[in-house]
Amino acid sequence: MAQHQDSYGLELSTQSDTAAAAYRDGMRLYFTAQPGAEAAFKTAIAADPDLALAHLSLSREHHVHGNGKAARDALTAANACPAPETSREQQHLAIMTTIISG
């Protein structure tokens, strides 16, 4: 199913052009500490609710800003998604679950 890539050429488990573009935008904003990452991740989730990486990135965004409940809620949503297709995405889910959940 993965036909889209992130900004580094790594596969994303989505068929949605909108979700992939919004995820890439959200990560660019997150990595450059610019406003708008949360909105971009929410756009990605709206376009593809099963894109676990978008939920995880939203979780990380909330975690960095000290919003523990929102981080845990987004993590719960990520874990409710179908298993990501790539091992990188699966590992990312496992790592973020450990970081957010302890």
Disulfide bonds with the S-S distance in Angstrom:
none
